Amino acid sequence: MNRDLDAEIVEKIFNWKPFQVGPDADGENACEILTEDGKLPDGYQLPGKGLLGRGFMAPRFSIDWIEALKLAKHIKMPLDVSEIDFNDWQFPEKLSRRCLEFWKNKNKND
């Protein structure tokens, strides 16, 4: 699982915004995570302890087949069924990387 890749996808493709997380119950681990609108959903409670990665709230594109395929569909990336390798457990991460590169190239001139 590559949560850095997941974070980059939601930040660049979906325009998620940073949210500042204060110190945890031990007074440590203040950090920044990405959320859809720069704030937590109503009623959402973060874990009481531990450092959270920037992609903590992001879908798991890099490990979840469905999320990776939905991402490809969302950005309208051409994908042939013959390219899908159900025997390759790294396929979701590979597809997610391809989607990010496709999106960057498609939006290079914007």
Rosetta blueprint (number, residue, H / E / L):
1 M L
2 N L
3 R H
4 D H
5 L H
6 D H
7 A H
8 E H
9 I H
10 V H
11 E H
12 K H
13 I L
14 F L
15 N L
16 W L
17 K E
18 P E
19 F E
20 Q E
21 V E
22 G L
23 P L
24 D L
25 A L
26 D L
27 G L
28 E L
29 N L
30 A L
31 C E
32 E E
33 I E
34 L E
35 T E
36 E L
37 D L
38 G L
39 K L
40 L L
41 P L
42 D L
43 G L
44 Y L
45 Q L
46 L L
47 P L
48 G L
49 K L
50 G L
51 L L
52 L L
53 G L
54 R L
55 G L
56 F L
57 M L
58 A L
59 P L
60 R L
61 F L
62 S L
63 I L
64 D L
65 W H
66 I H
67 E H
68 A H
69 L H
70 K H
71 L H
72 A H
73 K H
74 H H
75 I L
76 K L
77 M L
78 P L
79 L L
80 D L
81 V H
82 S H
83 E H
84 I L
85 D L
86 F L
87 N L
88 D L
89 W L
90 Q L
91 F H
92 P H
93 E H
94 K H
95 L H
96 S H
97 R H
98 R H
99 C H
100 L H
101 E H
102 F H
103 W H
104 K H
105 N H
106 K H
107 N L
108 K L
109 N L
110 D L
